[in-house]
Structures are given as C-alpha cells and as structure tokens.
C-alpha cells in the first residue's frame, strides 16, 4: 500500500475541505451521538423497514435463524447454580476523488452509490505488538446488495488526525460481513497512536491505541473483563474503564457475547425468559436475533447488536484489546467435540456450528487471525523484560468433555445417596484428561522456558484455584433432594464441635466425606492438566499470575501444587453484567463470603454479588489487582468503587495486602 507523508495528506485535506465542509457538518450532527445510533439500530432490528433501498444489510440475517428449542443448563450442577464523537474533520474532509471513493453498483438498478454507509459499530484495536497493531471497524451499508466498499485507514500521532504517519486502503463486502481489519506494521514501540477509517466523505470516530514496550519496563496497567450479557443489564463496567486514562491494554477473557435467545423451555415445558433475560424487555435490551445464535448469520447479528452499545464502543476506542473466547461465543459449556447447549438434531453438526461461530468471532473482533487455523487463538505478548502475557484457550482447541456428578452418585443404608468421592477424584485427576491439548501445552511450556520476563501471566477463561467443598454439600447442589445444604452442613459441624455425643451414625458418615471440587467445568475438573502447568512454573522458578473470568464472581486464590507447594496466585474478575451467586441463593453476600473462605483453603477473597472488572498493575516488585465494582446495571446511572486491593510480591508466590 502506498504511504504518503504528512505534507501530501495535508495538501489533499486542504484541497477538498471547502466543498466537503457542509457534508461533514451534516454527518457530525447525524452520528456524533452514539446512543442515538445505538437506539436507532435496535429500532431497525426490531421494526425492519421493508423498502429494499433503505433496509440495513443486517436485516437479511434475522429471518434465517431457526427457533430456539435448546435447553441451556442440563448438567446436574451448573457452576453458577453453585450458590443459589465523530472523528476529525481533517481526515473526514478528504473527498471521494482523492481517496478513491468506495462505490459500488446496485444489483437491482445498477446505480452508483455515493458512500451510502455509516460506521454504526465504532472502531477497535487489538493484539498490539512492539511494531504493529490490528485496527478494526465495520462499514454499515444503508442499502441491501452485493456491494464492495473501499475503506481508507489512517494512523496519526495526534488525536486531531493532522499528523498522519501511516495510511492505506482495504476492500470489504458482504463476504466479510462488511467488517474491516488491518494489521498496521512499522510502528514504534511503547507509543500511543490514533486511527480513523473513511469511506467517501464518511468518517468513523477516532480511536486510540498503543504498541507494546521493549527493553526495560517499569510498569504495565491492564483492565480485565469477562462475561458481558447484553440482556442482563447495561455495560457500565465498560463505561467505567473507558473513563480511565491510565490503561496500556484491555484484556477480555471471554463471553464477549452470549448465544442464548430471548426465551427457553423449562423442565415443565413452559416457555420462560432465557438466562439472565428477565429484565431485558423493561430496559430495552432484548437480543437480536430473537432465537439462539448458532448459524453464521445469527452470530453476526448478535455481534452487530453488541457492538452498537455506546459503552462498549467507548471502551474499544480508548486502548487496544487482547481477547480470547470462552464458551458463549460458541455455546454454553463448550468442549472440543461439542457443547452442552448444542443439539445436533436441531442445530446441525457441531463442527459446522463451531466453524461459523469462530468465523464471526474473527470478523467482529480485533484479533490477529492465525494463518493455519481460526480455531487456534492461544498466543503470547511480550511487555519488555517485565511480563509475558500468555493467552490460552481452555475451551475449544483441546478440552475433553466435562464430567457429571450424576455419574458418581451411589447409595447405602447409612446415608442414603452419596457421591463416590474416590471414583470422582480418580476421574478428575485422570492423566489422560486434557484441557489445553498437547499442542497448546507444549507451546506454553516452551514460552515459559524461553521467557526472561519478571512475570509470567496467564490470561485464560476459567478458575484455576482449588474450590473444594464437602461432598454432601456438592450432592445437595447437584440435586436439592439429596445431601445437605450449606447451612445444614455448618450446623452439623457445629454440633460435632459442641455436642459430639449427640451425633448419629449418619451424621458421622456425612462429616467423614471429604471435600471435592464444586466447579468441574473449571481446572478443578482437569486436575492433572493443572498440575502440569503449576509444576512447570515452579520448576522454572517463575513468578506466576493467573487471570480468570467465567464464574461471574470475583476471587483471589493462592495456587499450590498437589503437595502444597506455593506456586503463584490467581486474580479472577467478576462479570460485566451476567449474574453471580446472588441469582441463586437467598443468603446475604456476607454469609456467602464467610462460608466459602471458611470451607476453601487458599481462597483469600470473594465478591459473590457485584458486577465489575479488575485493574492490574505490574511492576518489577509486585503484581497488584484492584477489584472495581459498579453500583447497578439495571439503571441508566451508576457509581463505582474499589472494594479490594491485593498483590503478590515477586518471589513470594502468595497474596498479600
């Protein structure tokens, strides 16, 4: 692509500014208010215009998604049930003649379309390296047809886009869902840049990005997110992080979208709101398409809706994002060969669904696509000598199917039903059970061996900390008719301490049952795989920090090998909007915190009821996490607070205040 210097770009801008000024002012008035764009887009999806010449291209997808009759949560113990401006005039004013107008021919009338587009989905950047970064946007056609658009992109050193240092053009069309991704090379390390896209006389907003540092690095600051459910509430968490000016990079640990439709069918055959959708209609956040997403078009439509959210757009415009998927970008409880929320008889083959889901993900996310396979997203980012960030895929590339507690329930005359804990623990620690897969595991070991960075940080989806609780409580959570709930079990423990002579043989048998993992969709269900990672970090004498999401609750854990050796720590973020434990239990949060920290060794902190994110600060001396929460996601306004701050000091491998 041709690279012009600043002077050439400035001359072109001046030449076209006069005759384009009125058009640009009109564009500013029409699209500068992102909330208006968002509402208009949603209105169009819900009340599509039937005139072919004015119908947004996204409308074509809505009628192509079959109805959703898929059960969402059949596993005996669901892990969450566990505890009941517009851009610069400077670039925008460059006219069609100087930029190579993005025009096309209408399939019906062969009329030349003069930049009949908008940028309804904002801009984003991602996967920064020391010399390059991915830039992303989407062109929204205002007419339906097989169009191609030539999109100009600009990178500048100033937010007014006057000092352009890189520029080029790409073509997009319906084949890519009109998305645009550019891997801009030849940049300077540890440098802030600004970028913008232009089609004809229409310009996107200006985004801000930053390249990675090299050499001696004294600090890196990251914001960490997970689990953004559009139906569950407003994305105030994104808004709060977008207001910061101290972030080097954004980390998204998955569930960027959710695949669920608006409704589902319960065990009694009743049509009920889908997961976390009870308030969606009241707050005007019902998902599109109405049915579950499981085809390419329906996944695209879901991303298109999410990306109209003004808070998400603001977040993407502030800093580069490094993202991995979790399960809901495909289907709930994904594993290598299927998912709990996939029914082949109704939704076709898993391989086809997986391919179409990851295709949409790569189209709509600012991620550098692996040239060998779209399914390979594990990759590494080096922040000088300070930290190596290894992003893992614990969902798609190598995970064996999750275990099920039901398969381990037995009964005897003393306690009735019980979990065969010996068989269960043998299964969870089976050396043949894979979570990362052989290729990814070997890659991670090699990355850690080769790295000279002070900190090894694993960005991945699921909890690595050991979350063992007494087996009778697990049984009750798997089936409320069996075992003991948490309060009953604690009462039995108190009875054993204060009046042991009153214990029955059944009481004694219940108390003798050992603790077992509550969340076997996490690393706890793949014990040998976890042990391999932890022993590798220990043998290489690495300062290990694991970042996790997925559970919708905030955690901090000390990580140990099977023999109790301290290896590192885990910082786990709450969700952007998906409900946590407060959705499933009547107990107040304070009691939940007290119970869990009492029952689970290694657990230092938990917030089971608030939505938020983490701000991670890495220095040569320590790695620190702040847990930041918003007050409400069902109201338009909110406040935020820092609830907890914990850190790990280099060389100590355990948490401290």
N, C-alpha and C positions, 0 to 999 in steps of 0.2 A: 504494500500500500504506500502511496505517495505521502511523504512527510514534508509539509510546508513549515517555514519558520514563522516566528511571531509577526514579522513585518508583512508577509504575504497575507496572513489571516486577517490582520488589522485593516489592510487596504481593501480586502474583499468585504469586510464588515462595513467600512465607511461607504463604499460604493453602493451598497444595497440598503443602507439604513433608512434613507429618506422615503423611498417608495414602499417600504415594508412597515413603517412605524405604526400606521393605523391598524394594520392587521395584527401586529404583535400586541398592541394595547387591547384589542378585542380578545385575543387569546388569553391574555393575563386576566381580564375580567371574567372570562368564562371558566377557567380551570385552576386559578390560583388557590381557591378554597377547596382543599382536598376532601373535606367532609361532604361538601355538596356533590363532588364527583362520586364519592362512595355511595351516598344515598341514591343518586340518580342511577348508578349502575345496578344497585339492588332492585330499585323500582323496575328497571328494564327487564331484569331477570324474572321478576315475579309477574310482570304485566308486559310481556313481549309485544313489540309493535309488529304488525303483520305486513307492513309495507316492505317489500324486498329491498327497496333502495335505501331504507333507513334502519333496518334491523341489524343490531350488533352481531358480529360473526359468532360470538359465544352462544347466541340463542340456538344455533343449529344443534348444539350438543344436548340440550335439555330433554328432548323427546326420545333420545337414543338410549337412555339408561333404564333397564328393566326394573320392575318394582322390587323393593327390598323385603324379602321374607326371611332374612337370615337371622337366626338367634345370635346374640352378641356375647353372651357370657355363660357358657355351659360348664366350664371347668368347675370342679367341686368347690374349690376355694379360690375365688378371684382375688388377685393380690390387693385390690382396693377394698374389697369387702372385708379384708382382714380386720379392721376395727371400724365396727358399724359407725413554598412559594414557587411558584413558577421560576424557571431558570433565568439566567442573564439575558438582557436584551441584546448584548453584544453578539453572542453566537446565534441567538434565535433570529436576529435580523438578517442573517445571511440568506439570500434569496435562492429560489429554485435554480436559476441559471448558473449560479456559482457553486452550488452544492451538488448538482446532478439530481434534479427533482425526483423524488420517489413516486413515480407514476405507474399506472397500470391500465389495462383495458378491461372494462366490464364485460363479463361473459355474455350478458343479455343485449346491451346496446352498443358495445364497443366504444363507449365514451371515455375520454381520458379523464382520470380522477386527479384533481389538483390537491394532493396531500390531504385527502379526506380521512384523517386519522386523528387520534388523540393518544395521550400517554396515561391511561387510566390506572395503571398498576405501579406507577412510581419507577424508581431506579434502585439498583443494589450493586454492591461489590462483594467479592469474596475470594477465598483461597489465596490470600496475599503471600508472596514470596519476597525475597530481598530485591528482586529486579522486575517483578511483574505482578499483575492482579487481574482477576476476572471482573468485567463490568457487565451489567445485565439491565435490560428493560423489556417492555413489551409494547408493540405498536397495536393500538386498538382500531381496527377498521370501522368506519361508520356505514359501510355498505357490505353486503354479503357477496362473495365472489372469489374466484381463484386469483387473487392479486399477489403481486410481489412488490415489496417496498424496499427501496434503497435507503438505508439508515446511516447517517453520518454520526460519528462519535468524536468527541473532543476531550482531551485531558489537559488541564491547566494547573498552574501553580498558585492561582488565586481564585477566590470564590466568585468573583465577578466574571470569570472566564475570559479575561483580557489577555492573559499571558499563556497562550496555548502552546504546549510543548509537544503534544502528540495528537494526531488525528488520522482518521481513516473512514472507511465505509464498509458496510456489510449488507447483505440482502436477506430478507426474511419473507416468509409466506405461510400459508396455512399448514404446510408440511411440518413446520416448527411451531405451530400454533401462534405465529407472529411474534414469538419470543426472539430476543437478541442476546447473544453472549459473545464477548470479545476478550481475548487474552492479551492484554496490553503488555508488551515487553519493553526492555530498555529503560526501565525506571531506576531511580536512585534508592538505596536502602534507607529505611527509617525516615521516610519523607511523606508528608501529607500532600495529597493531590485532590483536585476537584474534577468532576467529569459531567458530561451532558450529552444527550442524544438529540438529533434534529432530523426531521423529515419535512422537506419543503420549507414552509415558513412556520412549522410547528416544532416547538422545543419542549423537551422534558424539563423537569426540575433539575437543579444542580445537586449532585451527590458528593460526599466527602469520603475519601478512602486513605489508606496508609500502607506503605510497604513495611516488611519486617526488617529489624535491625541486624547488624552483623558485628562481630568482634565483641568488645567489652560492653555489656549491657547491665545497667544498674536497676532497672525497674520495667516491668510489664504489667499492665492492668487490663483485665478481661471481665466482661459481663457474661453470665452463663444462664441459659434459658432452657425450658423444656415444657412440652405438653400444653399447646395453645389450642383450646377447643372453642371454635367460633360461637357455637350455640350456648356455651356455658356462661359467657359474660364478656365484658369489654376488655380490651387488651391494654389496661392501664399499666401493667408491668412493662410492656414495651415502651409506652409513653414516658414512664419514669426514667428508664435507662436512656431514652433518646435525648432527654434534657441534660444529661451529663456531658462534660467536655473533657473528661479525663481517660476515656477508654481507647486502648490501642486496637482492640479486636473484640468481636462478638462471637460467642460460642453457642451454637444451638445443638442440643443433644437429642433432638428428635421429637416426633409427634408435632411437627410443624403444622400439619393438618390432621383432621380426623375423617375417616371414611364413612362413618355412620350416616344413615338417612335421618329424616325427621321423626320417624316412628319405628317401633319394632313390635313384636308379639311376645307377650309374657308366657309363663308356664301354663296359664289357664286359657290361653288362646285369645286374650284380649289385646287389642291394639293400644299401645301406650307410648308416651314420648320416648324417643331413643335416649341413650346415655347422656346425661347432663343437659338435656334439652327442655326441661320443664319450664324454664323462663324464656325460652328463645323467642316465642311469639310476642311476649309482652315487651321485650327490649328490642324487637325488630332485628333479630339475628338468627332467623331460621335459615338452614343451609340450602344451598343450591348445588346440584340438583336435589329435588326432594327425596329421591331414593338414595340408597347406598352407592358410593362410588366404587366401581370395580371394572370399568372399561376405560380406555384411553380418554375418550371424550368426557366422561364423567369425572375422572381425576383432574383433567384440565379445567373443567368448570369449577371444581372445588378450589383449586389453587387460585383461579381468577377471582373468585369471591373473596378469599382470604386476603389477597394482595390489594384489594380496594380499601382495606381497613387503614384509616389515616395514621393510626399509631404505629402499625407495622411498617407503613411506608416511611414514616419519620425515622424509625429505628434504622432501617436499611440505609437511609441517606446519611447517617452520621459516621459510620465506620464499616470496615469490611467484616463479613460474617464467615466463619468456618463452621460448617454444618455436617451432621450425619443424620440419617434417618433412624427412627425407632420402628415400632410395628405399625402404627396407624397410617403412615404414608402408604402402606400396602393393605394390611388387615390386622385386626386385633390378634395378639399373641402369634405373630409370625414366627415360623422356623424355616429351615432350608427348603423343605419339601411341601409346605402348606401353611395353614393358619387356622386357629380356632374359628375365626369368623370368615371362613370360606367354605361354601358348599358347592362342590363340583357339579352336582346335578342341576343346580340353578344358575351357577355363575361361570361355568366352563372350567377349563383346566387351570391349575394353579400356575403353571409355567407361563401361560398366556397372560394371566392377570398380573403376575409379578413383572413380566416384561413391560406391560403397558403402564404399570404404576411407576417403575423406575424411569421409564421414558419421560413421563410427565414430570417427575421429580427433577431430572436433569434439564428439562426445558425451562422450568419455572424457578430453579434455584441457582444462585451464583456460585456454582461448584465446578471445578475443573474436571471434566469427564475423562475417565481412564480410557486410553485408546484401545485397550484389549477387551474391556468388558464394562458396561454400565453398572453391573452389579458389584464391582469392586470399588468401594469408596474408602477403604482404610488408607491413610496417608499421613505424612509427617510434616511438621512445620518447625523450623529452627529459629529461635529468637536469640541469635548470637551465642555467647557462652553461658547464658543464663538458664534457658529452658528449652527442652524438646517437647513439643506437643504432638503426641501420637493419637490420632483419631481412629477409633476402632469401630468395627461393625459386629455387634453381638446378636444380630437378628437374622440376616439373610444369607450370608456367604457360607456359614459352616455350622449353624446351630442345629443340634439334634432336637427332636420333638420333646416338649415339656412332659415331665412326669405328672401323674394324677394321684392325689391322696386316696381316692376311691379304690384304687388297685391294691392298697396296702391295709385296708380295714378288715379286721377279723373280730371274733367274739369269743368269750369264755364265760364260765358261770360266775366268776368273781366280779368282774367289772362290766360285763356285757360287751358292747362294741369297744374296740381299741385299735390303735394304729400299730402295726407290726414295725416297731422302730428299727429293729435290727435289719430287716429286709429293706426298709425305706432308706436308711443311711447307706447301706451297701449299694443301692441303686444310684443315689445321688452322687456317690463318690466313685462310681464305676470309671476306671481309667479310659475306657473306650468312648465315653460320652464327650462330645465336642461342643464347644460354644463358639470359639473363634474359627475353627477349622485348621487343618495342618498348614496350609499356605500362609494364612494370616498369622498364626502362632510363630512360625519360623521367621516371618518378616519382622514381627515385634521383637523377638529375641535379637535379631541382627541389628535393628535400630537402636536398641538399648546398649548393645555391645559397642557399637560404633560411636555413640554419642559421648561427647566430652562436656556436655552442658551440666550445670549445677543441679538442675531439677529435671526429673522425668515425670511428665504429666500425661495421664491417660484420659482423653476425652471420649466418653462412651455412654451408653444408654442406661444401664441397669445397676442396681446396688451390688457392690462387691462385699460390703461388710457382712459379718455373720449375724443373722437375725433369727436366733434360736429362741423359741418359747416352748413351754411344757406341752407335751403331746396331747394331753386331754383338752387343752385349750384349742390346739390345732383341729382336733376332731370336731369340736363344737362349731368352729368356724366353717369347717367343711360341710357339716350337717348339724343345724341347731338342735335337732332332736337327740343328739349324742354328745358325749363328753361333758365338759364343764366350761361355762363362760368365764371370762377373766375374773369377774368379781367373786364368783363361786370358788374358783381355784384359790384366789388370795385368801378367802375366808377359811378354806381348808388348810392353807399354810399357817395361818394364824392359830387355828385350832391345834395344829401339831406342835406349835411353839408354846401355847398357853395351857392346853389341856390334853396332852398326848394320850392319856389313859382313856379318853373318850373316842379315839379313832377306831373305826371299824376296819375289818379286813379289806373292804372295798376302798376305804379312804387310803389305807396304807399302799394298796396296789396302785392307786391313781398317783399318789405322791412319788412312787418309785419310778414312774415312767419318765424317761429323760426328755430334755428339750430337743426339738428338731426345727428345721427351718420353716418359717411361715410362708416365704415367698419363693417358690421353686421355679418361677419364671425369671428369677434373677440368678446371680452367680451361685447362690446357695443351692440351686438345683444342678449345678455342674461343678462339684467340689474339687475334682481332680484338675479341671481346667484352671480354676482359680489358684490352686496350689502351685501349678507350674509357673504362672505369672509372678506370684509372690516370691517363690524361691529363686526365680531368675533375678528379680530386682535385688533380693538380699545377697545373692552370690556375687553380683556385680557391684555391690556397695552403692546403690543408687538412692538418692532422695526421691521417694515415690509419693506422688499425689494423684489420687483417682477422682475424677469428676463424674457425677452420675445424675440422672434425672428419673423419668419413668413413673415414680410412685406417687407423684403429686404432693409429696410431703418433704420437708427439709430435714436433713440428717447430717450428723458428723460422727464418723467412726474411726477408731483405731484399728488398723489392719494387722493381722498376725498370721503366721503360718500355722499349720496344724499342731506344731509342738509349742505354740505360744510365743514364738519369737516375733518381736515388733519389726514390721517391715515398712510401714508408711501410714498414710491417713486417707480418708475419703471425705470429700465435701459433696453433698448431694443437694440439688436445688429443688425447691417447691415448683409448682406449675404456674404457667401464665394464667390459666383460667380453669382447668379441669379440677373437679372437687377432690379433696383429700379425705382423710379419715372422718372428718366431721359429717360427711354424707351418709355414713353407715352406722354410727353409734349414737346413743343418747348421752353417753358420758361426757362431762365437760373436758375441754382440752387439758386442763391442769392435771386431771386424774390420769388421762392417757399418757402424758409425759412421765408422770411419776411411776406408773405401772411399767411402762416399757423400759425406762432406764433402770428399774429395779430388776427386771427379768432378763435383760440382754447385756451381757458383758461386752465391753468395747464401745457401747453406744454412749457418746458424750453429750449429744444434743439432738433434740427433735422439735419441730413445729408441725403438728398434725392438722392444722386447720386454716392456714392463711396462704394466700397466693403471692408469689414473689419471684425473686431472682437472686443470684449471688454476684458480688463484685470481688474478684480475686486479684490480689496484689502480690506479685512475685518479685523478690529482691534476692541478692546473694545470701542474705542472712536468714530469710524466712519466706514462707508462703502462707498468706493470710486470706481468710474468707469472711466477708460480711454478708449476712442474710438480710435482705431488704424486702419488706412486705408492703402491699397496698391495702388500704382500709376496706375497699368494697369494689366488686367487679360488676354489680348489678345497677349501680348508679352512674350517671354521667360524670360526676366529680369524685375525686378521691384524695386521700393524703397518703404519704408513705413514711416508713420508719425503718431504721436499722435496729433489728431486735438482738442480734448476737454477732459477736466477732470472735473467731478462734484462729489459731495459727499453728503451724509446725515449724520448729526451728531446724535449720539444716543440721543433719547428723543425729537428730533425736528420735525420729520416726514415731512420734506420738504427739497428740494435740495438747496445746496449752492456751491459756487466755492471752 
